[in-house]
């Protein structure tokens, strides 16, 4: 099974996990700090952001809903880590939109 690292440990990260699972990924959550690890209460492994260098053989997604935090993560790791698009199998697109989405990296499209 493929493994994906999802930045974040809250609601949107869990939704990203659902999409990743539907696409055949096993998830490792990436927590910002020890406080996030200590409050972790969801099935699955959570690791500190500082150790992601040990996980170079997997792909990544940003499961953070807050725009400015998501942007900081993308700026910090965008050239170092392989971010993938996660598109739920039931997502629908307008004419030509799927092709446009696939020209980007790190896009997350939820169900519907």
MDAnalysis code that builds the backbone (N, CA, C; Angstrom):
import MDAnalysis as mda
import numpy as np

u = mda.Universe.empty(336, n_residues=112, atom_resindex=np.repeat(np.arange(112), 3), trajectory=True)
u.add_TopologyAttr("name", ["N", "CA", "C"] * 112)
u.add_TopologyAttr("resid", np.arange(1, 113))
u.add_TopologyAttr("resname", ["UNK", "UNK", "UNK", "UNK", "UNK", "UNK", "UNK", "UNK", "UNK", "UNK", "UNK", "UNK", "UNK", "UNK", "UNK", "UNK", "UNK", "UNK", "UNK", "UNK", "UNK", "UNK", "UNK", "UNK", "UNK", "UNK", "UNK", "UNK", "UNK", "UNK", "UNK", "UNK", "UNK", "UNK", "UNK", "UNK", "UNK", "UNK", "UNK", "UNK", "UNK", "UNK", "UNK", "UNK", "UNK", "UNK", "UNK", "UNK", "UNK", "UNK", "UNK", "UNK", "UNK", "UNK", "UNK", "UNK", "UNK", "UNK", "UNK", "UNK", "UNK", "UNK", "UNK", "UNK", "UNK", "UNK", "UNK", "UNK", "UNK", "UNK", "UNK", "UNK", "UNK", "UNK", "UNK", "UNK", "UNK", "UNK", "UNK", "UNK", "UNK", "UNK", "UNK", "UNK", "UNK", "UNK", "UNK", "UNK", "UNK", "UNK", "UNK", "UNK", "UNK", "UNK", "UNK", "UNK", "UNK", "UNK", "UNK", "UNK", "UNK", "UNK", "UNK", "UNK", "UNK", "UNK", "UNK", "UNK", "UNK", "UNK", "UNK", "UNK"])
u.atoms.positions = np.array([
    [0.844, -1.185, 0.000],
    [0.000, 0.000, 0.000],
    [0.886, 1.243, 0.000],
    [0.492, 2.242, -0.776],
    [1.214, 3.511, -0.835],
    [0.967, 4.285, 0.461],
    [1.944, 5.085, 0.862],
    [1.814, 5.899, 2.064],
    [1.834, 7.365, 1.686],
    [1.000, 8.142, 2.376],
    [0.951, 9.579, 2.169],
    [1.087, 10.272, 3.518],
    [1.871, 11.325, 3.557],
    [1.984, 12.161, 4.747],
    [1.051, 13.347, 4.597],
    [0.175, 13.526, 5.567],
    [-0.770, 14.641, 5.526],
    [-0.395, 15.640, 6.611],
    [-0.032, 16.840, 6.201],
    [0.230, 17.909, 7.154],
    [-1.092, 18.310, 7.785],
    [-1.124, 18.319, 9.125],
    [-2.323, 18.723, 9.844],
    [-2.884, 17.587, 10.677],
    [-3.611, 17.952, 11.721],
    [-4.176, 16.935, 12.617],
    [-5.593, 17.287, 13.045],
    [-6.278, 18.105, 12.258],
    [-7.632, 18.488, 12.653],
    [-8.638, 18.058, 11.594],
    [-9.766, 18.730, 11.561],
    [-10.887, 18.313, 10.723],
    [-10.573, 18.150, 9.250],
    [-9.928, 19.134, 8.640],
    [-9.661, 19.015, 7.210],
    [-8.646, 17.914, 6.926],
    [-7.685, 17.717, 7.813],
    [-6.722, 16.623, 7.637],
    [-7.442, 15.284, 7.630],
    [-8.454, 15.166, 8.455],
    [-9.227, 13.918, 8.494],
    [-10.023, 13.723, 7.210],
    [-10.547, 14.815, 6.651],
    [-11.258, 14.709, 5.379],
    [-10.294, 14.335, 4.256],
    [-9.104, 14.913, 4.279],
    [-8.077, 14.558, 3.296],
    [-7.709, 13.083, 3.449],
    [-7.652, 12.602, 4.691],
    [-7.398, 11.184, 4.944],
    [-8.467, 10.318, 4.277],
    [-9.724, 10.705, 4.390],
    [-10.805, 9.927, 3.769],
    [-10.605, 9.815, 2.262],
    [-10.245, 10.926, 1.630],
    [-9.991, 10.911, 0.185],
    [-8.796, 10.013, -0.120],
    [-7.721, 10.179, 0.639],
    [-6.510, 9.377, 0.419],
    [-6.805, 7.892, 0.580],
    [-7.567, 7.529, 1.603],
    [-7.929, 6.121, 1.802],
    [-8.734, 5.588, 0.629],
    [-9.675, 6.382, 0.121],
    [-10.469, 5.962, -1.039],
    [-9.603, 5.764, -2.276],
    [-8.455, 6.432, -2.313],
    [-7.532, 6.310, -3.443],
    [-6.439, 5.271, -3.200],
    [-6.517, 4.561, -2.074],
    [-5.583, 3.472, -1.803],
    [-4.345, 3.830, -1.002],
    [-4.348, 4.961, -0.325],
    [-3.202, 5.372, 0.485],
    [-3.386, 4.993, 1.946],
    [-2.283, 4.709, 2.603],
    [-2.205, 4.610, 4.057],
    [-1.657, 5.948, 4.526],
    [-2.194, 6.478, 5.629],
    [-1.874, 7.835, 6.049],
    [-0.976, 7.904, 7.277],
    [-0.047, 8.841, 7.226],
    [0.706, 9.284, 8.398],
    [0.421, 10.782, 8.519],
    [-0.054, 11.208, 9.670],
    [-0.332, 12.621, 9.896],
    [0.931, 13.312, 10.385],
    [1.114, 14.551, 9.970],
    [2.297, 15.310, 10.346],
    [1.857, 16.464, 11.245],
    [2.275, 16.389, 12.494],
    [1.892, 17.380, 13.499],
    [2.931, 18.493, 13.574],
    [2.464, 19.687, 13.848],
    [3.329, 20.864, 13.940],
    [4.235, 20.819, 15.160],
    [3.699, 20.349, 16.305],
    [4.468, 20.391, 17.549],
    [3.990, 19.301, 18.506],
    [4.647, 19.208, 19.642],
    [4.324, 18.170, 20.620],
    [2.902, 18.323, 21.156],
    [2.415, 19.554, 21.251],
    [1.052, 19.782, 21.731],
    [0.032, 19.093, 20.828],
    [0.237, 19.167, 19.514],
    [-0.658, 18.469, 18.586],
    [-0.560, 16.957, 18.761],
    [0.642, 16.449, 18.970],
    [0.812, 15.010, 19.204],
    [0.078, 14.601, 20.481],
    [0.243, 15.376, 21.541],
    [-0.377, 15.043, 22.826],
    [-1.899, 15.064, 22.774],
    [-2.469, 15.894, 21.901],
    [-3.928, 15.973, 21.810],
    [-4.495, 15.069, 20.719],
    [-3.641, 14.290, 20.083],
    [-4.050, 13.411, 18.974],
    [-5.032, 12.355, 19.477],
    [-6.186, 12.248, 18.844],
    [-7.186, 11.269, 19.267],
    [-7.899, 10.636, 18.082],
    [-7.203, 10.463, 16.994],
    [-7.789, 9.893, 15.785],
    [-6.973, 8.673, 15.387],
    [-7.623, 7.638, 14.867],
    [-6.852, 6.463, 14.446],
    [-5.793, 6.828, 13.409],
    [-4.655, 6.249, 13.542],
    [-3.564, 6.512, 12.622],
    [-2.380, 7.096, 13.347],
    [-1.244, 7.020, 12.701],
    [0.008, 7.498, 13.292],
    [0.165, 8.995, 13.046],
    [0.650, 9.695, 14.056],
    [1.002, 11.107, 13.917],
    [2.462, 11.276, 14.302],
    [3.207, 11.984, 13.484],
    [4.622, 12.219, 13.750],
    [4.880, 13.722, 13.741],
    [5.960, 14.130, 14.378],
    [6.328, 15.543, 14.393],
    [6.889, 15.973, 13.040],
    [6.588, 17.196, 12.668],
    [7.051, 17.748, 11.394],
    [8.557, 17.621, 11.238],
    [9.292, 17.740, 12.328],
    [10.744, 17.696, 12.276],
    [11.338, 16.379, 11.807],
    [10.573, 15.306, 11.765],
    [11.120, 14.008, 11.353],
    [10.685, 13.587, 9.949],
    [10.056, 14.480, 9.205],
    [9.567, 14.049, 7.884],
    [10.693, 13.681, 6.934],
    [11.911, 14.109, 7.240],
    [13.047, 13.693, 6.423],
    [13.243, 12.192, 6.426],
    [12.710, 11.508, 7.431],
    [12.794, 10.048, 7.501],
    [11.788, 9.372, 6.586],
    [10.907, 10.146, 5.975],
    [9.805, 9.597, 5.180],
    [9.894, 10.070, 3.726],
    [11.062, 10.068, 3.174],
    [11.275, 10.580, 1.814],
    [10.683, 9.682, 0.727],
    [10.312, 8.473, 1.061],
    [9.815, 7.540, 0.054],
    [8.303, 7.594, -0.111],
    [7.660, 8.652, 0.376],
    [6.215, 8.767, 0.231],
    [5.852, 10.129, -0.335],
    [4.583, 10.285, -0.656],
    [4.080, 11.557, -1.167],
    [3.376, 12.305, -0.042],
    [3.033, 13.572, -0.304],
    [2.488, 14.420, 0.745],
    [1.294, 15.217, 0.255],
    [0.482, 15.662, 1.231],
    [-0.652, 16.555, 0.989],
    [-0.765, 17.490, 2.183],
    [-1.374, 18.638, 1.962],
    [-1.559, 19.599, 3.047],
    [-3.031, 19.571, 3.463],
    [-3.268, 19.050, 4.654],
    [-4.624, 18.934, 5.182],
    [-4.917, 20.005, 6.214],
    [-4.577, 21.234, 5.880],
    [-4.783, 22.362, 6.780],
    [-5.769, 23.306, 6.110],
    [-6.832, 23.639, 6.799],
    [-7.852, 24.495, 6.214],
    [-7.533, 25.978, 6.242],
    [-6.675, 26.404, 7.146],
    [-6.360, 27.824, 7.289],
    [-5.386, 28.255, 6.183],
    [-5.816, 29.209, 5.355],
    [-5.051, 29.595, 4.160],
    [-3.613, 29.997, 4.439],
    [-3.394, 30.855, 5.441],
    [-2.024, 31.346, 5.660],
    [-1.102, 30.244, 6.178],
    [-1.607, 29.315, 6.953],
    [-0.788, 28.195, 7.430],
    [-0.488, 27.247, 6.270],
    [-1.500, 26.969, 5.447],
    [-1.306, 26.099, 4.283],
    [-0.255, 26.701, 3.346],
    [-0.310, 28.012, 3.147],
    [0.656, 28.679, 2.289],
    [2.073, 28.563, 2.846],
    [2.235, 28.719, 4.157],
    [3.561, 28.601, 4.768],
    [4.134, 27.202, 4.582],
    [3.297, 26.194, 4.742],
    [3.757, 24.812, 4.544],
    [4.183, 24.613, 3.096],
    [3.356, 25.095, 2.163],
    [3.674, 24.952, 0.738],
    [4.976, 25.666, 0.386],
    [5.178, 26.850, 0.938],
    [6.412, 27.594, 0.656],
    [7.632, 26.908, 1.262],
    [7.461, 26.358, 2.450],
    [8.593, 25.719, 3.124],
    [9.004, 24.409, 2.462],
    [8.021, 23.605, 2.037],
    [8.324, 22.259, 1.554],
    [8.038, 22.024, 0.071],
    [7.499, 23.023, -0.616],
    [7.063, 22.836, -1.997],
    [8.112, 22.328, -2.958],
    [9.360, 22.693, -2.746],
    [10.417, 22.228, -3.647],
    [11.158, 21.011, -3.094],
    [10.874, 20.641, -1.831],
    [11.590, 19.536, -1.195],
    [10.808, 18.232, -1.191],
    [9.482, 18.328, -1.144],
    [8.654, 17.136, -0.997],
    [7.718, 16.975, -2.192],
    [7.417, 15.734, -2.554],
    [6.481, 15.509, -3.658],
    [5.023, 15.607, -3.186],
    [4.382, 16.718, -3.510],
    [2.965, 16.891, -3.193],
    [2.142, 16.351, -4.356],
    [1.089, 15.613, -4.019],
    [0.243, 15.000, -5.049],
    [-1.147, 15.624, -5.025],
    [-1.829, 15.479, -6.137],
    [-3.235, 15.852, -6.189],
    [-4.056, 14.709, -5.619],
    [-5.034, 15.044, -4.801],
    [-5.972, 14.055, -4.280],
    [-7.356, 14.471, -4.748],
    [-7.910, 13.697, -5.652],
    [-9.215, 14.010, -6.223],
    [-10.143, 12.849, -5.928],
    [-11.169, 13.118, -5.135],
    [-12.108, 12.062, -4.753],
    [-12.748, 11.471, -6.007],
    [-12.922, 10.151, -6.035],
    [-13.479, 9.500, -7.223],
    [-14.871, 9.989, -7.617],
    [-15.630, 10.568, -6.694],
    [-16.976, 11.043, -7.040],
    [-17.016, 12.530, -7.400],
    [-15.867, 13.193, -7.410],
    [-15.836, 14.617, -7.756],
    [-16.218, 14.803, -9.224],
    [-16.908, 15.883, -9.503],
    [-17.271, 16.179, -10.891],
    [-16.684, 17.536, -11.276],
    [-16.418, 17.689, -12.561],
    [-15.764, 18.885, -13.072],
    [-16.506, 19.391, -14.296],
    [-16.414, 20.688, -14.512],
    [-16.930, 21.276, -15.739],
    [-16.015, 20.950, -16.901],
    [-16.473, 21.282, -18.091],
    [-15.733, 20.977, -19.307],
    [-14.313, 21.545, -19.242],
    [-13.331, 20.682, -19.380],
    [-11.932, 21.067, -19.418],
    [-11.294, 21.341, -18.060],
    [-12.074, 21.348, -16.995],
    [-11.535, 21.709, -15.689],
    [-10.619, 20.636, -15.101],
    [-10.938, 19.370, -15.327],
    [-10.102, 18.286, -14.804],
    [-8.690, 18.397, -15.367],
    [-8.576, 18.704, -16.626],
    [-7.270, 18.842, -17.262],
    [-6.501, 20.027, -16.662],
    [-7.205, 21.111, -16.363],
    [-6.559, 22.277, -15.764],
    [-6.064, 21.953, -14.352],
    [-6.890, 21.267, -13.569],
    [-6.500, 20.885, -12.204],
    [-5.247, 20.026, -12.240],
    [-5.155, 19.141, -13.185],
    [-4.012, 18.230, -13.252],
    [-2.710, 18.892, -13.692],
    [-2.746, 20.161, -14.037],
    [-1.490, 20.871, -14.352],
    [-0.837, 21.407, -13.078],
    [-1.535, 21.300, -11.960],
    [-1.023, 21.776, -10.670],
    [-0.602, 20.596, -9.810],
    [0.025, 20.920, -8.674],
    [0.359, 19.868, -7.716],
    [-0.166, 20.272, -6.353],
    [-0.571, 19.280, -5.565],
    [-1.065, 19.534, -4.214],
    [-2.522, 19.935, -4.150],
    [-3.257, 19.720, -5.222],
    [-4.675, 20.071, -5.257],
    [-5.474, 18.998, -4.523],
    [-6.453, 19.432, -3.717],
    [-7.337, 18.502, -3.026],
    [-8.759, 18.831, -3.424],
    [-9.458, 17.846, -3.989],
    [-10.852, 18.012, -4.385],
    [-11.661, 16.969, -3.634],
    [-12.598, 17.446, -2.838],
    [-13.415, 16.559, -2.008],
    [-14.553, 15.959, -2.823],
    [-15.288, 15.062, -2.215],
    [-16.393, 14.385, -2.879],
    [-17.440, 15.388, -3.343],
    [-18.082, 15.055, -4.452],
    [-19.185, 15.880, -4.951],
    [-18.784, 16.753, -6.105],
])
